[in-house]
Amino acid sequence: MGYIFPLLTCDEIVQVLKNSDKFPDVTVDVLQKPQNYVTVSVTEQYYENQINGVTVGTTAGASSSSAPNFHQTPAGILDIYIAFWEFLTSTSDIRRMPWHELLTNDNSTGSGVGGGNVTNFPTLYEDATRFLCVFRTIQHLANIAGIGDFSLNDIVKPEGKRLRRNLSALINFCRFREDESQNEHEQQRVVEELDLRIATTSEAMRSLKENVDQQEAELAQEKAAVERYLSEERTIKQEMERLNIFQIEAAMDDAKRDTSSTNERMENAAGEIRMLEDAITAMKKGVISDMDPAQLVSDVKKLREASQRKTERIKILQQSCDKLGEETAKAETGTARCNLFLDRVREHQQTVEKSHKQELESDSLQQELEENRQEYQTSEREEREARDKIVTLSAKIEEVAFQKQREREQVAAEMRVLEDRIQEAQQELDKENAQVRENVEVNEVEKALEKLHDERETSRLQWQTWHEKLDLAILQYEQELSLGIEDEVPAMIPVA
């Protein structure tokens, strides 16, 4: 047979039991010789605990005579199983009972159930009900933990090997429950981290939206500036068309050529004038005597006429130079304005490029904003889904808890009714036994014995009826346990 959980050593099991508050003095001897600790209890509360106003435990004489030294002996086997049940269900209302008296008299079935020995156990039916409830509860827990062959012998006549296997399965099952609880805490931590992340993302989205709004405002201002530059550009273009800058440049080139040619002519005229002056000077020095006076006079006249023509031509050329200078100044003014316009055009192009870059950045920011908005919407949707799941699980848990509480109350009411009926039957039987003891004569005693025998048969029938009702109540109690545990613990995967 394969086990679902690994088999622990005796030392590991003892260490786990010692870590609890209920078994500080447990030893390995409990696992090696469990039959010596069948009737041993862990604390004095076992004999002094009261449930619904009825003391659960042995009588005063039994507790004083059979109760061991609680501070020197380890826990009993049944107490260990009950402790595991209380740990898994987080409850402490399981009914303990003095079951060792039943074990002492388990071989007297006929006289123990009905007959002369009934008066020795006035709470027999109540104790039997409690013990069966405790046993069925522990058996159900063992089945869930993977122990399919758990029986009454594991409590009445325990064996060391089986006890070690049973406790190993229960300890590993408790660890599995703790791991599931840790997983639940981990999920809660993840949900809290998601909430914090969503809040951080929301804050980042708000700051990013503010930055985008600021960028849009700056972009609007830059667009207005670009519009102003465009209007200035249109004005300059209109002025350039009006001035016809290209014609001005052509006229400037022609004027420069005319100026250069005029300068050459002026230099030639100046040379001729110097030659005439030299000739006149030479004539004055004595050369005139060698020449004909009439020819000399005609030459002088010609020279004077030529000099006058040269002077007039120089004046005309000077006026042309002045005009060309004015046109050159105008051309230089136009050139300066053209250079200014070109500078403005370059600035405008730089502004346009800057605005284009800012538009690209704005588009990227807008795209990033859209992506963040989609991520935020996705996180919000995931958060809503997680919250819906949590609300659904909470509603299911509340519904299951309410249903379990209602079924538990129904089972408790049925058990109380059954106990009342058993108590009434016990009282009737006590009255009949008292009447039998009052008869002194032999014939009356024989008749009473016959009558008691008949009543004994009737009691047996009633006991069978009560036993069937008890089975029905225990079955309902098992169903309630299955709903209470299987809903909280995932199904175990059996190992072949």
RODO-2510 file (C-alpha; in nm, 4 decimals, decimal comma):
residues 496
     n   res          X          Y          Z
     1     m     0,0000     0,0000     0,0000
     2     g     0,1383     0,3383    -0,0965
     3     y     0,1052     0,6376     0,1323
     4     i     0,0097     0,9874     0,0217
     5     f     0,2436     1,1493     0,2756
     6     p     0,6047     1,0593     0,3648
     7     l     0,6594     0,8490     0,6747
     8     l     0,8191     1,0475     0,9597
     9     t     1,0564     0,9133     1,2232
    10     c     0,9566     0,8770     1,5868
    11     d     1,1856     1,1629     1,6906
    12     e     1,0288     1,3949     1,4325
    13     i     0,6771     1,3072     1,5503
    14     v     0,7732     1,3583     1,9171
    15     q     0,9323     1,6946     1,8325
    16     v     0,6135     1,8077     1,6557
    17     l     0,3990     1,7017     1,9529
    18     k     0,6317     1,8753     2,1987
    19     n     0,6085     2,1995     2,0038
    20     s     0,2372     2,2148     2,0871
    21     d     0,1103     2,3429     2,4196
    22     k    -0,0861     2,0251     2,4967
    23     f     0,1930     1,7648     2,4875
    24     p     0,5058     1,9126     2,6483
    25     d     0,6088     1,5834     2,8185
    26     v     0,5479     1,3347     2,5374
    27     t     0,8235     1,0767     2,4763
    28     v     0,9199     0,8200     2,2157
    29     d     0,7789     0,5515     2,4464
    30     v     0,4272     0,6609     2,3449
    31     l     0,5004     0,5635     1,9831
    32     q     0,6942     0,2478     2,0642
    33     k     0,4498     0,1133     2,3279
    34     p     0,1179     0,2872     2,2599
    35     q    -0,0870     0,0164     2,4324
    36     n     0,0376     0,1445     2,7698
    37     y    -0,1171     0,4879     2,7071
    38     v    -0,4667     0,3988     2,5949
    39     t    -0,6461     0,5388     2,9014
    40     v    -0,3973     0,8152     2,9864
    41     s    -0,5183     1,1769     2,9617
    42     v    -0,3094     1,4831     2,9103
    43     t    -0,4504     1,7253     3,1688
    44     e    -0,6880     1,7341     3,4599
    45     q    -0,9345     1,9227     3,2449
    46     y    -1,0170     1,5877     3,0834
    47     y    -1,1899     1,4835     3,4066
    48     e    -1,3193     1,8283     3,5005
    49     n    -1,4475     1,9673     3,1704
    50     q    -1,8190     2,0537     3,1700
    51     i    -2,0354     2,0557     2,8581
    52     n    -2,3861     2,2078     2,8722
    53     g    -2,3847     2,1886     3,2504
    54     v    -2,3073     1,8115     3,2600
    55     t    -1,9664     1,7025     3,3885
    56     v    -1,7911     1,4924     3,1265
    57     g    -1,5553     1,2454     3,2939
    58     t    -1,5464     0,9640     3,5405
    59     t    -1,7127     0,9753     3,8759
    60     a    -1,5307     1,1124     4,1742
    61     g    -1,4183     0,7692     4,2859
    62     a    -1,3068     0,6699     3,9416
    63     s    -1,1140     0,9903     3,8871
    64     s    -0,9373     0,9584     4,2193
    65     s    -0,8548     0,5914     4,1757
    66     s    -0,7815     0,5548     3,8037
    67     a    -0,6569     0,9025     3,7121
    68     p    -0,2759     0,8984     3,6716
    69     n    -0,0223     1,1607     3,7687
    70     f    -0,0843     1,4246     3,4995
    71     h     0,2499     1,5973     3,5394
    72     q     0,4561     1,2780     3,4927
    73     t     0,2785     1,0880     3,2126
    74     p     0,2565     1,1804     2,8438
    75     a    -0,0593     1,2290     2,6431
    76     g    -0,3089     0,9548     2,5710
    77     i    -0,3569     0,8207     2,2192
    78     l    -0,7135     0,9488     2,1900
    79     d    -0,6061     1,2917     2,3172
    80     i    -0,3486     1,3136     2,0366
    81     y    -0,6083     1,2406     1,7673
    82     i    -0,8521     1,4876     1,9261
    83     a    -0,5790     1,7539     1,9362
    84     f    -0,5215     1,7148     1,5620
    85     w    -0,8954     1,7544     1,4981
    86     e    -0,9148     2,0684     1,7136
    87     f    -0,6070     2,2143     1,5403
    88     l    -0,7464     2,1581     1,1903
    89     t    -1,0954     2,2882     1,2684
    90     s    -0,9837     2,5648     1,5108
    91     t    -1,2446     2,4472     1,7597
    92     s    -1,2425     2,3029     2,1103
    93     d    -1,6018     2,1785     2,1417
    94     i    -1,5466     1,8101     2,0621
    95     r    -1,7006     1,6071     2,3418
    96     r    -1,4570     1,4020     2,5421
    97     m    -1,5875     1,1205     2,7603
    98     p    -1,4616     0,8519     3,0104
    99     w    -1,4391     0,5849     2,7440
   100     h    -1,1938     0,3640     2,9420
   101     e    -1,4884     0,2344     3,1539
   102     l    -1,6547     0,1097     2,8369
   103     l    -1,3319    -0,0583     2,7309
   104     t    -1,3057    -0,2272     3,0703
   105     n    -1,6528    -0,3791     3,0266
   106     d    -1,6584    -0,4290     2,6485
   107     n    -1,6668    -0,8107     2,6918
   108     s    -2,0008    -0,8055     2,8811
   109     t    -2,2246    -0,7080     2,5917
   110     g    -2,5388    -0,8807     2,7148
   111     s    -2,5228    -0,7685     3,0722
   112     g    -2,3836    -0,4261     2,9819
   113     v    -2,6630    -0,3269     2,7489
   114     g    -2,9592    -0,4638     2,9320
   115     g    -3,0006    -0,6713     3,2479
   116     g    -2,8822    -0,6561     3,6037
   117     n    -2,5596    -0,4639     3,5258
   118     v    -2,7383    -0,1702     3,3626
   119     t    -2,7577     0,0129     3,6932
   120     n    -2,3773     0,0123     3,7147
   121     f    -2,3645     0,2456     3,4086
   122     p    -2,6473     0,4980     3,4392
   123     t    -2,4986     0,7133     3,1547
   124     l    -2,4183     0,4251     2,9228
   125     y    -2,6168     0,5464     2,6222
   126     e    -2,4985     0,9056     2,6556
   127     d    -2,1348     0,7978     2,6899
   128     a    -2,1668     0,5559     2,4009
   129     t    -2,3122     0,8308     2,1847
   130     r    -2,0285     1,0659     2,2698
   131     f    -1,7622     0,8037     2,2141
   132     l    -1,9094     0,7005     1,8784
   133     c    -1,9285     1,0653     1,7708
   134     v    -1,5642     1,1187     1,8677
   135     f    -1,4550     0,7980     1,6928
   136     r    -1,6517     0,8705     1,3736
   137     t    -1,5109     1,2253     1,3715
   138     i    -1,1512     1,1047     1,4026
   139     q    -1,2149     0,8298     1,1452
   140     h    -1,3486     1,0873     0,9001
   141     l    -1,0414     1,3056     0,9585
   142     a    -0,8140     1,0043     0,9031
   143     n    -0,9882     0,9198     0,5738
   144     i    -0,9383     1,2752     0,4494
   145     a    -0,5717     1,2626     0,5558
   146     g    -0,5183     0,9454     0,3481
   147     i    -0,5689     0,6761     0,6158
   148     g    -0,8344     0,4556     0,4606
   149     d    -0,8113     0,1666     0,7092
   150     f    -0,8486     0,3617     1,0341
   151     s    -1,0491     0,1540     1,2818
   152     l    -1,1426     0,1355     1,6476
   153     n    -0,8365    -0,0807     1,7186
   154     d    -0,6145     0,2210     1,6434
   155     i    -0,7618     0,3782     1,9593
   156     v    -0,8409     0,0727     2,1735
   157     k    -0,5431    -0,1492     2,0850
   158     p    -0,2929     0,0733     1,9025
   159     e     0,0207    -0,0634     1,7404
   160     g     0,3450     0,1281     1,7174
   161     k     0,3851     0,0906     1,3407
   162     r     0,0278     0,1951     1,2597
   163     l     0,0373     0,4803     1,5127
   164     r     0,3562     0,6135     1,3533
   165     r     0,1969     0,5937     1,0078
   166     n    -0,1263     0,7616     1,1260
   167     l     0,0523     1,0468     1,3039
   168     s     0,2841     1,0976     1,0032
   169     a    -0,0175     1,1330     0,7749
   170     l    -0,1923     1,3769     1,0119
   171     i     0,1224     1,5895     1,0616
   172     n     0,1854     1,6139     0,6886
   173     f    -0,1820     1,6924     0,6325
   174     c    -0,1576     1,9784     0,8860
   175     r     0,1523     2,1054     0,7085
   176     f    -0,0354     2,0950     0,3798
   177     r    -0,3110     2,3060     0,5368
   178     e    -0,0500     2,5543     0,6608
   179     d     0,0972     2,5746     0,3087
   180     e    -0,2504     2,6430     0,1684
   181     s    -0,2974     2,9139     0,4315
   182     q     0,0395     3,0632     0,3339
   183     n    -0,0709     3,0573    -0,0313
   184     e    -0,3838     3,2476     0,0655
   185     h    -0,1741     3,5042     0,2549
   186     e     0,0553     3,5280    -0,0475
   187     q    -0,2455     3,5965    -0,2714
   188     q    -0,3634     3,8667    -0,0327
   189     r    -0,0137     4,0185    -0,0397
   190     v    -0,0153     4,0109    -0,4217
   191     v    -0,3566     4,1830    -0,4230
   192     e    -0,2216     4,4530    -0,1893
   193     e     0,0834     4,4972    -0,4131
   194     l    -0,1473     4,5278    -0,7154
   195     d    -0,3517     4,7924    -0,5335
   196     l    -0,0320     4,9835    -0,4515
   197     r     0,0897     4,9451    -0,8093
   198     i    -0,2447     5,0679    -0,9434
   199     a    -0,2302     5,3716    -0,7132
   200     t     0,1287     5,4442    -0,8237
   201     t     0,0317     5,4039    -1,1886
   202     s    -0,2639     5,6357    -1,1400
   203     e    -0,0369     5,8989    -0,9846
   204     a     0,2116     5,8583    -1,2716
   205     m    -0,0733     5,8896    -1,5211
   206     r    -0,1897     6,2116    -1,3586
   207     s     0,1624     6,3578    -1,3641
   208     l     0,2095     6,2454    -1,7248
   209     k    -0,1218     6,4018    -1,8197
   210     e    -0,0131     6,7285    -1,6584
   211     n     0,3145     6,7153    -1,8540
   212     v     0,1240     6,6487    -2,1764
   213     d    -0,1072     6,9426    -2,1088
   214     q     0,1955     7,1628    -2,0448
   215     q     0,3609     7,0410    -2,3668
   216     e     0,0403     7,1084    -2,5589
   217     a     0,0285     7,4645    -2,4210
   218     e     0,3920     7,5229    -2,5196
   219     l     0,3223     7,3736    -2,8619
   220     a     0,0275     7,6112    -2,9081
   221     q     0,2528     7,9052    -2,8197
   222     e     0,5172     7,7848    -3,0639
   223     k     0,2543     7,7431    -3,3343
   224     a     0,1493     8,1059    -3,2798
   225     a     0,5150     8,2127    -3,3079
   226     v     0,5494     8,0106    -3,6300
   227     e     0,2416     8,1830    -3,7682
   228     r     0,4018     8,5207    -3,6919
   229     y     0,7235     8,4160    -3,8658
   230     l     0,5240     8,2969    -4,1675
   231     s     0,3433     8,6305    -4,1903
   232     e     0,6775     8,8146    -4,1727
   233     e     0,8134     8,5837    -4,4432
   234     r     0,5193     8,6617    -4,6675
   235     t     0,5757     9,0370    -4,6109
   236     i     0,9474     9,0100    -4,6958
   237     k     0,8698     8,8101    -5,0081
   238     q     0,6257     9,0761    -5,1204
   239     e     0,8897     9,3449    -5,0611
   240     m     1,1478     9,1418    -5,2503
   241     e     0,9118     9,1108    -5,5420
   242     r     0,8569     9,4830    -5,5281
   243     l     1,2304     9,5636    -5,5285
   244     n     1,3097     9,2953    -5,7853
   245     i     1,6353     9,2083    -5,6183
   246     f     1,7651     9,0130    -5,9184
   247     q     1,7385     9,3141    -6,1496
   248     i     1,9206     9,5217    -5,8899
   249     e     2,2044     9,2720    -5,8842
   250     a     2,2279     9,2802    -6,2686
   251     a     2,2301     9,6641    -6,2666
   252     m     2,4975     9,6551    -5,9953
   253     d     2,7133     9,4331    -6,2157
   254     d     2,6645     9,6664    -6,5173
   255     a     2,7394     9,9720    -6,3026
   256     k     3,0556     9,8064    -6,1738
   257     r     3,1675     9,7353    -6,5325
   258     d     3,0843    10,0934    -6,6420
   259     t     3,2708    10,2291    -6,3409
   260     s     3,5786    10,0274    -6,4257
   261     s     3,5693    10,1382    -6,7930
   262     t     3,5127    10,5033    -6,6881
   263     n     3,8067    10,4825    -6,4512
   264     e     4,0229    10,3543    -6,7352
   265     r     3,9081    10,6400    -6,9615
   266     m     3,9728    10,8920    -6,6857
   267     e     4,3216    10,7534    -6,6441
   268     n     4,3805    10,7778    -7,0215
   269     a     4,2488    11,1374    -7,0261
   270     a     4,4673    11,2241    -6,7294
   271     g     4,7661    11,0834    -6,9230
   272     e     4,6825    11,2878    -7,2292
   273     i     4,6430    11,6000    -7,0123
   274     r     4,9840    11,5376    -6,8615
   275     m     5,1273    11,5007    -7,2114
   276     l     4,9686    11,8316    -7,3204
   277     e     5,0939    12,0025    -7,0096
   278     d     5,4417    11,8707    -7,0812
   279     a     5,4172    11,9961    -7,4394
   280     i     5,3014    12,3399    -7,3256
   281     t     5,5807    12,3549    -7,0756
   282     a     5,8328    12,2635    -7,3405
   283     m     5,6957    12,5299    -7,5709
   284     k     5,7271    12,7851    -7,3000
   285     k     6,0885    12,6914    -7,2424
   286     g     6,2024    12,7706    -7,5930
   287     v     6,0731    12,5134    -7,8199
   288     i     5,8196    12,7658    -7,9470
   289     s     6,0897    12,9594    -8,1336
   290     d     6,1563    12,6599    -8,3504
   291     m     5,7942    12,6310    -8,4593
   292     d     5,5708    12,8353    -8,6843
   293     p     5,3640    13,0826    -8,4795
   294     a     5,0488    13,0232    -8,6817
   295     q     5,0863    12,6495    -8,6459
   296     l     5,1648    12,6952    -8,2821
   297     v     4,8495    12,8968    -8,2311
   298     s     4,6425    12,6370    -8,4110
   299     d     4,8004    12,3594    -8,2075
   300     v     4,7314    12,5462    -7,8870
   301     k     4,3718    12,5971    -7,9872
   302     k     4,3406    12,2323    -8,0703
   303     l     4,4955    12,1403    -7,7402
   304     r     4,2639    12,3745    -7,5555
   305     e     3,9628    12,2341    -7,7363
   306     a     4,0795    11,8824    -7,6653
   307     s     4,1396    11,9766    -7,3025
   308     q     3,7916    12,1266    -7,2768
   309     r     3,6396    11,8167    -7,4324
   310     k     3,8353    11,5992    -7,1953
   311     t     3,7258    11,8132    -6,9021
   312     e     3,3625    11,7961    -7,0072
   313     r     3,3936    11,4248    -7,0620
   314     i     3,5549    11,3877    -6,7198
   315     k     3,2632    11,5815    -6,5657
   316     i     3,0161    11,3564    -6,7475
   317     l     3,2085    11,0511    -6,6311
   318     q     3,2176    11,1940    -6,2787
   319     q     2,8404    11,2398    -6,2863
   320     s     2,8052    10,8829    -6,4147
   321     c     3,0292    10,7643    -6,1307
   322     d     2,8153    10,9529    -5,8807
   323     k     2,5017    10,7927    -6,0212
   324     l     2,6685    10,4531    -6,0183
   325     g     2,7727    10,5157    -5,6552
   326     e     2,4146    10,5958    -5,5628
   327     e     2,2932    10,2838    -5,7431
   328     t     2,5685    10,0837    -5,5720
   329     a     2,4575    10,2180    -5,2318
   330     k     2,0994    10,1239    -5,3151
   331     a     2,2167     9,7798    -5,4279
   332     e     2,4164     9,7367    -5,1047
   333     t     2,1062     9,8391    -4,9046
   334     g     1,9011     9,5809    -5,0972
   335     t     2,1730     9,3223    -5,0398
   336     a     2,1707     9,3941    -4,6661
   337     r     1,7938     9,3608    -4,6612
   338     c     1,8221     9,0374    -4,8603
   339     n     2,0792     8,9065    -4,6131
   340     l     1,8469     9,0049    -4,3278
   341     f     1,5626     8,8273    -4,5037
   342     l     1,7808     8,5189    -4,5572
   343     d     1,8741     8,5247    -4,1869
   344     r     1,5070     8,5434    -4,0959
   345     v     1,4335     8,2616    -4,3411
   346     r     1,7033     8,0489    -4,1746
   347     e     1,5611     8,1314    -3,8300
   348     h     1,2177     8,0449    -3,9595
   349     q     1,3454     7,7123    -4,0948
   350     q     1,5105     7,6381    -3,7607
   351     t     1,1856     7,7275    -3,5832
   352     v     0,9906     7,5043    -3,8206
   353     e     1,2345     7,2175    -3,7606
   354     k     1,2103     7,2746    -3,3851
   355     s     0,8316     7,2777    -3,4022
   356     h     0,8427     6,9603    -3,6118
   357     k     1,0620     6,7926    -3,3499
   358     q     0,8266     6,9086    -3,0768
   359     e     0,5334     6,7714    -3,2751
   360     l     0,7131     6,4368    -3,3000
   361     e     0,7838     6,4474    -2,9250
   362     s     0,4221     6,5393    -2,8626
   363     d     0,3102     6,2474    -3,0795
   364     s     0,5412     6,0124    -2,8879
   365     l     0,4119     6,1507    -2,5574
   366     q     0,0565     6,1097    -2,6809
   367     q     0,1322     5,7513    -2,7831
   368     e     0,2954     5,6837    -2,4458
   369     l    -0,0050     5,8408    -2,2755
   370     e    -0,2353     5,6149    -2,4745
   371     e    -0,0280     5,3079    -2,3820
   372     n    -0,0297     5,4078    -2,0141
   373     r    -0,4036     5,4687    -2,0370
   374     q    -0,4518     5,1195    -2,1811
   375     e    -0,2299     4,9696    -1,9085
   376     y    -0,4254     5,1611    -1,6468
   377     q    -0,7549     5,0378    -1,7904
   378     t    -0,6183     4,6818    -1,7965
   379     s    -0,5020     4,7097    -1,4338
   380     e    -0,8395     4,8547    -1,3352
   381     r    -1,0168     4,5679    -1,5107
   382     e    -0,7918     4,3134    -1,3363
   383     e    -0,8520     4,4873    -1,0040
   384     r    -1,2290     4,4767    -1,0589
   385     e    -1,2107     4,1089    -1,1498
   386     a    -1,0000     4,0351    -0,8396
   387     r    -1,2424     4,2285    -0,6192
   388     d    -1,5386     4,0478    -0,7767
   389     k    -1,3689     3,7146    -0,7094
   390     i    -1,2992     3,8155    -0,3500
   391     v    -1,6615     3,9252    -0,3014
   392     t    -1,7871     3,6009    -0,4587
   393     l    -1,5583     3,3910    -0,2406
   394     s    -1,6638     3,5852     0,0689
   395     a    -2,0301     3,5304    -0,0156
   396     k    -1,9692     3,1588    -0,0716
   397     i    -1,7768     3,1317     0,2546
   398     e    -2,0545     3,3096     0,4449
   399     e    -2,3176     3,0891     0,2802
   400     v    -2,1256     2,7699     0,3611
   401     a    -2,0622     2,8871     0,7185
   402     f    -2,4303     2,9685     0,7645
   403     q    -2,5333     2,6308     0,6190
   404     k    -2,2819     2,4479     0,8388
   405     q    -2,4040     2,6343     1,1459
   406     r    -2,7659     2,5483     1,0643
   407     e    -2,6874     2,1818     1,0034
   408     r    -2,4783     2,1711     1,3205
   409     e    -2,7713     2,3121     1,5184
   410     q    -3,0065     2,0543     1,3631
   411     v    -2,7719     1,7678     1,4510
   412     a    -2,7293     1,9037     1,8049
   413     a    -3,1080     1,9281     1,8462
   414     e    -3,1563     1,5719     1,7213
   415     m    -2,8805     1,4507     1,9537
   416     r    -3,0424     1,6262     2,2483
   417     v    -3,3793     1,4677     2,1652
   418     l    -3,2125     1,1272     2,1381
   419     e    -3,0343     1,1782     2,4708
   420     d    -3,3615     1,2817     2,6350
   421     r    -3,5304     0,9658     2,5088
   422     i    -3,2410     0,7516     2,6301
   423     q    -3,2544     0,9250     2,9675
   424     e    -3,6297     0,8652     2,9953
   425     a    -3,5845     0,4978     2,9104
   426     q    -3,3076     0,4719     3,1684
   427     q    -3,5321     0,6295     3,4328
   428     e    -3,8140     0,3880     3,3507
   429     l    -3,5711     0,0977     3,3746
   430     d    -3,4464     0,2239     3,7127
   431     k    -3,8045     0,2462     3,8392
   432     e    -3,8761    -0,1082     3,7282
   433     n    -3,5588    -0,2354     3,8958
   434     a    -3,6589    -0,0553     4,2149
   435     q    -4,0004    -0,2203     4,2036
   436     v    -3,8345    -0,5579     4,1519
   437     r    -3,6132    -0,5080     4,4557
   438     e    -3,9172    -0,4300     4,6707
   439     n    -4,0738    -0,7775     4,6126
   440     v    -3,9647    -1,0112     4,8915
   441     e    -4,1501    -1,3321     4,8232
   442     v    -3,9982    -1,5885     4,5929
   443     n    -4,2987    -1,6263     4,3659
   444     e    -4,3182    -1,2546     4,3195
   445     v    -3,9449    -1,2490     4,2514
   446     e    -3,9834    -1,5226     3,9878
   447     k    -4,2717    -1,3386     3,8287
   448     a    -4,0707    -1,0179     3,8440
   449     l    -3,7763    -1,1976     3,6828
   450     e    -3,9980    -1,3234     3,4029
   451     k    -4,1425    -0,9787     3,3631
   452     l    -3,7910    -0,8325     3,3738
   453     h    -3,6871    -1,0809     3,1060
   454     d    -3,9737    -0,9634     2,8874
   455     e    -3,8867    -0,6048     2,9573
   456     r    -3,5280    -0,6874     2,8785
   457     e    -3,6346    -0,8060     2,5340
   458     t    -3,8385    -0,4903     2,4966
   459     s    -3,5359    -0,2868     2,6004
   460     r    -3,3272    -0,4711     2,3439
   461     l    -3,5775    -0,3755     2,0763
   462     q    -3,5764    -0,0173     2,1999
   463     w    -3,1967    -0,0229     2,2010
   464     q    -3,1953    -0,1387     1,8402
   465     t    -3,4353     0,1433     1,7531
   466     w    -3,2178     0,3934     1,9354
   467     h    -2,9089     0,2520     1,7682
   468     e    -3,0663     0,3046     1,4243
   469     k    -3,1529     0,6623     1,5178
   470     l    -2,8003     0,7076     1,6494
   471     d    -2,6573     0,5813     1,3180
   472     l    -2,8795     0,8275     1,1340
   473     a    -2,7612     1,1140     1,3559
   474     i    -2,3972     1,0089     1,3161
   475     l    -2,4458     0,9916     0,9374
   476     q    -2,5797     1,3464     0,9375
   477     y    -2,2891     1,4486     1,1586
   478     e    -2,0437     1,2916     0,9108
   479     q    -2,2095     1,4806     0,6251
   480     e    -2,1678     1,8015     0,8217
   481     l    -1,8011     1,7164     0,8801
   482     s    -1,7469     1,6407     0,5127
   483     l    -1,8999     1,9766     0,4205
   484     g    -1,6869     2,1502     0,6817
   485     i    -1,3533     1,9927     0,5910
   486     e    -1,3711     1,9037     0,2205
   487     d    -1,4817     2,2578     0,1327
   488     e    -1,1733     2,3950     0,3057
   489     v    -0,9194     2,1324     0,1973
   490     p    -0,8592     2,0435    -0,1716
   491     a    -0,9046     1,6800    -0,2638
   492     m    -0,5974     1,4640    -0,2020
   493     i    -0,4481     1,2922    -0,5098
   494     p    -0,4053     0,9241    -0,4145
   495     v    -0,0749     0,7606    -0,4906
   496     a    -0,0857     0,4173    -0,6497
***
